[in-house]
């Protein structure tokens, strides 16, 4: 294993983690901005008003993105296991 391979493998794993987190983080960001605008317009500053909609929407985004997420992580894991002999050399 060369240092370039290890760095490339780590980069690929980090990119996969970021891609898997992106749907939930994007939905959380969108809902957070929307709720903040509503709170600013109505001057209601309740903390649970921002927390509960974000949690619900992020959970729904997770449910919707779950098939895609499972396909990506399964493909990555399968590729890692199939290439173990190449990694050892």
Secondary structure, DSSP 8 states (H G I E B T S, - for coil): --HHHHHHHHHHHHHHHHHHHHHHHHHHHHHHHHHHHHHHHHT---HHHHHHHHHHHHHHHHHHHHHHHHHHHHHHHHHHHHTHHHHH-
